[in-house]
Amino acid sequence: MTTGQEHMGETDHFWYRLQPPGPYMASQRGNKAFGRSHGTIYLSEDNGRTWPCRLPFSDARNIVFSHIFKNGNILFGTRARLFLSQDNLKTIEPITVKDADGADYLPHTPRNPDQPGWYFHTLSGVNSWDVNGDEMLVWGNYCNVLGGATPVNIYYSTDQGRTVKIAYSFGQNPHRRDDGSPGGGPTGTLLGDPGNSVFCRHVHTVAYNPAEDAFYACTGDGDWSDGFECHWLRGVYDARRDAWSWQVVLSDHLNSRYKAGGITFVDGKLYWISDSNGPEPYDRGVFRCDPADLANPETHTLLFDPGVESGNMIIQDGVILASHCAPASPLATGIIVSLDAGRTWAQYDLKEFGQRSPVCFQEKNGEGWFRVELRSGWIQYGEVLFIKPKHVPPKTP
């Protein structure tokens, strides 16, 4: 399958183009790309120009997560099932998640079979890191919006997807029960860990800080009389014991800077972008601090305030890319960019794409293009956009 004409454009800071016709490019790494379309999954080895590897897969339209490992393995998930290919899509095998005790973790029986839950969907585009010499995949599910009520978990794999386990299970949320609706409600089946009092709607981001050898996660979204849904957690993984220890660093209101996403660590510093909404006043912007100072706002540096909520950001080679949440923005498709590690900033409206929320920013491919998903509203699948910075500053020594 070859590509056709591409929509191309440019700003003062970057070039951009839509994915050309062909399979929906669900993820990229190096020169490889994983795609899906009409009952088939695909693999490209030339950044989506051609798709020579393909395999029939009847539930392709419901793939909501995928990851290409450094060794070439491809892990992908439908709404409630995981699959792995270790041979460039010649074959796939189902993967059953394991809980902390090693038992099979099975999806719940949904009240509405058409709404089984989004167990593996994520809005974060960077989900794996080199952890003490090995690639480690860690991600949380962004759920309870579409697809049906879902228990909220953080998952991980240390063996290129052959084994996937639960790193952390959130508690049962009384406001997001399985009532058969797309996002859940106050009646129906409780989902989650009954022994954990910490509940949330979904996970926004998980990120790794090599300076601490620790992971951070933030969640959303609401304020309830019986608790917050916005939390920051810090987790440490013991590889020898294959065990996790987690602590809740803080919990706060939905209009605070702690309702956030885009967590990234650069030279030991913590960066994130606020998704603050709800009642005014809002506490928004791109922030930076020492990880130890996360709970102390007076120590934070506000790098840029876009004036709207946003929960998606990536930092690579001194380039910072973030976005506007379309339903809350005066821009149609708002992109936030800094090419100098946050010293100067610009915002652009790529309005030719209509009302779109750019999410799931993935690191540059082998030709220097970031991959970005354009969602209608803030979560329904739309198009795939590629962004290439016009100037990349040298790496910090």
N, C-alpha and C positions, 0 to 999 in steps of 0.2 A: 504494500500500500504506500503510495507516494503522496507527498503533500502538494497542496495547491497554493494559490495566492495568499499572502499574509497581510493583515492590516498592520501598517508600520506608522510610528509617530515618534516625536522627540520633544523634550523640554530642554531647558538650559542645563539640567543636571543628569538626564538619562535618556536613552532610547527605550522604546517599548513596542511590543507587538503582541497580537493575539496568537494563540496556538493555531496553526494552520488546520485545514480540514483533516479529519481522521479520527482515531480513537481519542476519547477524553484522557488526557495525560494526568494520571492520578498521583504520580510521584516521579522524582528524578534523582539521579546520583551520578556524578561524573558525566559520562556520555550515555548512560543508560536511562531509560524511561519505561515506566509501567503504565499501561493504558487499559481502558475498558470500553466496550461498545456492543450493544445489541447481542447479548448472549455469548460474547467472546472476550477473552483477556489477551493482552498483547505485550510484547517486549521489544523495545527499540535499543539499538546500540549506537545510534548516530543522532542522539538528541531529538528523536521524533520525526526525522526526515522519512525514514522507512520503518516498517514494523514486520520484520520477517518471522518473528517467533509469535505464535498464537495458539490458543487452546480454547475449545468450546467450554463455556461456563454459564449455565442457565441463569444464575442470579447476579450477573455482572452489573446490572443497573443498580443493585443495592450495595455495591462495594463503597464503603465509607471510610476506609483506612487502608493504607499500604505503606510499606517501607522496603527499600532496597538496601540490603546489608553490604558491607565492604567486600565480603567474599562472593557477592552476587546472589545470595539467597533473597527471595522475595516473600515477605509475609504480608498477607492482606486479609481484611475482614469485611464481611457483610454486616448487616445490622446486629446479628447475634452469633456469628460463627467466624472462626479463624481458619486460614489455609496457608500452606507453605509450599513453595517450589524451590528445589535445590538444583534444578537442571535446566534453567532458562525456559521454563514453562512447557517442557516436554511432559511433565507430570506435576500434579499437586496432591497434597495430602491434608486431611483435616487435622487441626491442632486443638486439643482440649486443654483449656486453662486449668492450672493447678492452684489450689489455695495454699495458705501458709503451712498447713499440715501435710501437704502433698496429695490431698484428695482431689478428685475431679470437681471443678467448679462449673456447674451447668447453668445455662440461662433459665430464668423462671418461665413458667407457662403463662403466656400473656392472656389477659381477658379478651382482647381483640387480636386474633391471629395476624391481622394486617398491620398491627402496631407492636412488634416484638421487642422494641427498644433498640437504642443505639449504644451497644455495649463497647464498641471500639473506636467510634468516630472521635476525631480530635481536630481542633482548630490550630494547633501548633505545628509548624512545618519542620522544626528541628527537634528530633526525638531520640537521637542516639549520640553517644560520646565515647571517646577513648577513656576508659576508666582503668587506671593502673595497667595499661598495656593491652586491654581487651575492649572490643566494642560492646557497649551495653545499651540496650533499647529500653527506655522508660517513658511511659505516656499515660495520661489520664483521659477518661472519656467525657467529651462535651455532649451532654444528653439532656433529656427531659425538656426538650423544645419541640422536636419532631421525632417521629418514629415510634413513639410510645414511651411510657414511664420506664425508667431503667435504674438499677442500682449503680452507684458511683464508685469507681475503683481506680487505683493506679496499678498498672501492669508493668512487667519487666521480663526481659530475656537476656541471658548472658551467653547463649550458645547459637547465635545467628538464627533465632526463631524456632529451633527444634523443640524447645521447651519455653512455654510462656506461663508465668506465675503471677499471683497477686502480691504486690508490695504493700498495699494499704487498701482497706475497705472502709468506706464511710458508713455512718449509721443510717438507720431508717428515718427517712424524711416524711413527717406526717402530712406535709403539704404537696408532696409529689408522688402520691400513691398510684398504683396501676388501676385506673378506672376505665381503661379502653381508649382514652383520648391521646392525641399526639404528645402532650407534655405532662400528663398526669394531673391529679387534682387531690382534693382533701378527703375523698372517699375511695374505697377500693383496697387492693392488696398493698401492704407495706413491703418495701424492698430495701435491701441493705443489711448491714451487720447489726443485729439486735443488741449486741454487747457494746456498741460504740455510740456515745452520746453526741459525737461531732457529725452533723449532717450538713449537706449542701445540695445545690441543684446540679452542679457539674464542675469538672476541672477545667480551668482556663489554660494553664501551662505547667509543665514540669521542666526543670533545668538543672544542670550539673555545674558545680563550682569546683574545679580541680584544686584550687588553693586550699580548700577545706576538706576535699574528698567527701562532699556532701551534696545532697539534692534538695531543691526547694520546689514547692508546689503552691499555686494559688487557685482559689475556687470562687464561685459566685452562686447566687446573685442577691438574694433578698434579705430583708429584715423581717423577722417574725417576733411575736411576743414571747415565744419560747426559744429564741436563739437566732444568731446570725447565720447566713450561708456563705459569707465572705471570710475565708480563712487563709492564712499562710502557714505552711507546714515545712519543717526541715527534717530530712530523713538521711540516715547513715546506713550504708549497706556493708555487712560483714561477709565477704566472699568465702572465707573459710567455713563459716557456719551456714552460708546461704540464708541469712536472716537480716531483717530490717529493724531499726529502731526509729520511731517518729515522734516528734513533738509539735504541738500547735504553737507557733511563735506568737501569733496574734489573731484576733477576730475583730471585725469592725463593720461599720455601716456601709450600705451600698453607694452612698454619695461620697465616700472617702477615697483617697489615693490607693487604698489597699484592695479595692475592687479593681483588679488589674489583670494584665497579661503581658506577653512578650518578655518574660524574664530571661535575661542574658547576663553572663559574667564575662568581663573583659579585664585582664590583669588583676584579678581578685576583687574587682568592684562589681556591685550589683546594679543592674539597669532594669527598669520596667516602665510600662506605659499604663496610665490610669484609664479605666473603663467606668469612671464615676458617673452615676446617674441617679434618678429618683428625686427627692426633694432638694431644692437649692439651700445653701450654696454648694457648688461642686468643687472638688479638690482634684484638678486634672493636670496632666502633663506627662513628660518624659522625665523620670527621676533617676538619680544615681546616689549611692551611699556605700559605706562599708557594710558587709552583711551583718556584722554584729550590731549595727545601728539601725536596722530595719524598723524596729518598734519605736524609734525616737525620731519623729518627723523634723525636729529642729536641726538635725544633722544632715538632712537630705539636701541635695543640690537639684533644683529645678532647671533642667537643660532647655526645655521648650514646652510651651503650652499651646497646643493646636486649637484650643477653644471648644473642642467637642470630645465626646467619649471615644475611646479606642482601646482595644485589647489585643492588638496584633502588631508585632515588631520583630525585626531581625537585625543583628549586627554582625558584619563580616568584613574583615580587612579595612576597618575604619569607616565603612559605609553603614549608615543606619537607615532602614526603610521601615515605615509604619503606615497606618491608614486610618481613615475616618470610618466610623460606623454609619452606614448610609441613612438609616431611618432617623438619625439624630443630627445629620450634617446638612449645612447649606450647599454643599458640593454634591454632585451626582456620584462621582467615583473619586474620592479624595485620597491622594498619596502624600505622605510626609517623608522628607528626605534630608539627610545630612551626609556630605561627602568627606567631612573632616572630623569625624569622631564626636560630633555634637557641638562643635564651636559655632557653626553657622547652619541655618535651616531654611528650607523652602517648602511650600505646599502647592500642589497642582490638582486641578480638576480634570480628569480624563473623561469629560462629560459625554464623549461619543459612545461610551459603553452604557449609558443610562444609569439608573440608580443601582449601584453595586457597592458591596462591602468587600474590599480586598482582605483576604485572610490566608492562613496557612502558607506563610512566606518560607520557601525552601532555599537552602544555600545554592550558590551559583553552580551551574553545570560546567562541563568541560570547555564551553565557549564563553563563559563569563556572564550568563544570564540567570538572574534569580527567577524562580517560578512562584507565581502568586495565583490563588484561586479567587475569582470574582463570584460572590454570592449575591443573589437577590434577597432583599431584606437584609439579614445578616447571616443566614445559614443555609438557604436553599441553593442548590448547585446551579451555577451559571457557566461562565467561560473560564479559560485558563489564560493568564497574562504573563508575559516575560518582560523583565526590566533589566537593562544593562547600564550601569553607571558610566558616565562620560569621563570621569577621572577617579582613579583609585589611589589614595595616598599610600606611601610606603608603610609597611608594617612597623610598629613600634619595636625597637631593638629589645 
